Amino acid sequence: MLLSWLAAATVLERPGRRRARSALKFLRFDPGSCCFPSPLVSPLPETPAWPSPARWSTPPARYSSANHFRHFTRGRYALREAFRLAGIGRHGVLLAPAYHCVTMLDPALALAADIHLYPLQADLSPDQAALESLLASIQKPVKALLATHYFGIAQDFSHLKAWCIDHDIALIEDCSHVLLTERFRASGTGIHGHFVTASPYKFFACADGGLLYAADAQRLDPVATTPAPLIEELRGLKNAVERSRGRKLPSGSSPSIDERLEFLSARKLDLGKDPLIDRDGPSSLFSVAAATTSSLRSSRFVVDHSSIDDNIRRRRENYQRWLRTVAAVPNCHALFPMLPADCTPYMFPLHIDHPNPHFHWLKHLGVPIWRWDEMASSTCAISLDYRLHLLHLPCHQALTESQMDWMTAAFEKTLRHVAKGVQ
Ligand SMILES: Cc1ncc(COP(=O)(O)O)c(C=O)c1O
C-alpha cells in the first residue's frame, strides 16, 4: 500500500520518553515593554450574521457526510490528529512552511517530531525546487507535508499532491484561513490533502471550532473526541453574548488620529525585544489536555446556521475596500492585489516597508493587527522578511461601516505620517 499511515495511527508519544532531536530556534518579538493598548476593533467576527429565521431549521446541505469530519476546539488539535495519523512523531519528520504561526508547529512539537521548514516564494506558494533538495538532505523518514492556503487565497496544490504521493508523504492541507465547514468548502481548497484541517472560529462568531476532514472517511476511524462538559457549553454561551456587545471606537471627545500621531512621533518608541529562543516542546498556546475535546455545540450551531452568502459578500467587500485604500498609500503594498473570484478572504495581508515606526504607531492607535512575529528561524528570506513586515488586517463580515472608516483612516494617516528616524 502506498501510504501506511493507519499502521502508525495508534502511536502516541508517551510523556517522559522524549529523545534528543534537532531543536528549533524561534525568533520571538516580545512587545511586553511597548504597552500597546487592546485593539479598538475585533480582529475576528464577534456578532453572528443569521439568515432569516425560516432557514434555521434547515441549514444548507452538507458537502460531505458527517463521518468525513471530526470536530475539535481549534485547528491546531485537528492538525495534531492529522500529524499523528500520518506517522509524525519520534520516527517521522514533518515538512512545514517556513512562514507560519507557532500553532502550526505546536502539534508536531507535542508529538516530539523533527520539523524541517521548507522555503516559500513571494506569493507564499512552496518553492518546489528547494523542497526537492530539502527532502534529499533529510536522513529520517519524512511522513507528512503541511501546505497552507494563506489568507483564504487558494493555492493550486495538485502538483504538490503528486509529489507527495511519489515520495510516500501524506499531504496535510491547512485550510485554517479558508471558509470550510461541514456544509461549505471554498472553491479550489480541501480537495488535495490526504487530511484537511480548518478553523471555523476564524470565520464565524463562535467561541471555538477546529475541523479535521478526510475524503477517505476510514482514515478517521482511529480518531475519538470527547464532548465538552456542560459548564463549558454554558461558559461559551455567556462569552458569546458578552462579545457580541462589540467594542467602542474613540468618541468625538477623544484625541483625533492626527493628534495621536503627532504625540507618538514626538516621543522615543520602546521597540520591545526580539530574542532568539530555543524550544523543543509546544508553546503555551497548545494544551495537551484540550487536544481531543470536541468543539462546543453552540459553536457548531452558529457555524451551521450563519449566513454563508453574507459572510462571503462582506468579506470580499471589505477586502476590496482595503485594496482601494492602500493603492494610493506610500510605504506599503498589498500582498495579493487581485482578489480571485470565488475566494473568501480571511484577512487582508499587507506588506509595510517600515515596521518601525508604522507597526508600532498602528498598535498604539488601537488598530487590530496580527503579525507572525514569533516564528522558527529558517533560511527562507521571504519568511524572514514577512515576519516583521507582513501585517494581517481584519476584513471579516461583522465589521461595521464606521469601523472600516476608522481603520482605513488610521492606516492611511499613519503610513503617510512623516517619520523621523525611520529604520
Ligand atoms: C495558517 C494557520 N494554520 C493553522 C493554525 C492553527 O489554527 P487554530 O488557531 O484553529 O488552532 C493557524 C492559527 O492561527 C493558522 O494561521
The ligand as an ORCA input file, in Angstrom:
! r2SCAN-3c Opt
* xyz 0 1
  C      -2.389     29.035      8.731
  C      -2.753     28.507     10.086
  N      -2.833     27.175     10.252
  C      -3.194     26.630     11.431
  C      -3.462     27.420     12.528
  C      -3.939     26.815     13.809
  O      -5.304     27.123     13.873
  P      -6.112     27.316     15.230
  O      -5.932     28.724     15.677
  O      -7.517     26.996     14.830
  O      -5.564     26.332     16.191
  C      -3.364     28.803     12.415
  C      -3.634     29.658     13.575
  O      -3.828     30.834     13.507
  C      -3.028     29.361     11.164
  O      -2.950     30.707     10.992
*
